[in-house]
Amino acid sequence: MSEHEDRVRLRRMLDASRQAIAFVQGHRRNDLDTDLQLTLALTRLVEIVGEAAKNVSDEERQRHSEVPWRANATRHPTPPNSGTMGDEGPYEASSVWTTPPRRLLVV
């Protein structure tokens, strides 16, 4: 895997993470239960981050050991109303509220 490919993946992760943070501004966690558009948008952004993280090379992961790679490599978050209940309800996008922006990469 080339360094260029890793940089493209890191950029995708950063862009999708920033978009997710922007989307939740002015919203509360409970909005995920009632706002399908927000829920679907965050689901897609989490998928983008996860897909990119999954494909970052081991060398690049070692260079950025401060990134929670394992947590970011979730490709398919639990969809709303799937019957799978987490700590905060049936949706994993709630992690947007609990992931500090300072943990995002600066590429």
C-alpha positions, 0 to 999 in steps of 0.5 A: 500500500502506498503512502499516497493511498494512506493519505487519501484514506486519512483525509477521508476519515478526517473529512467524514469525522468533521462532517459528522461533528458539524451535523450534530451541532445543535442536536441532542443524543435523543434526536437520533431516535426521532430524526431519520435523516440525521441518523442515516447521514451519521450512519453513512459518515461512520461507515466512511470512517470505518472503511477508510480506517480498515484499509490504512496500512499497519505502518501508518497505524504505527505512526499514528498510535494515538488514533483508536484504530480498532474503534474506527474500523467498524464498517457497519454500525448497528442501524436504527430499530435493528433490535440490538440495544447498546448502552444508549439505545439501538444506534452506534452513531451516539459515539459522535457525542462521546468521541472528542474532536482532539482525537481526530487526525490532522493530515 
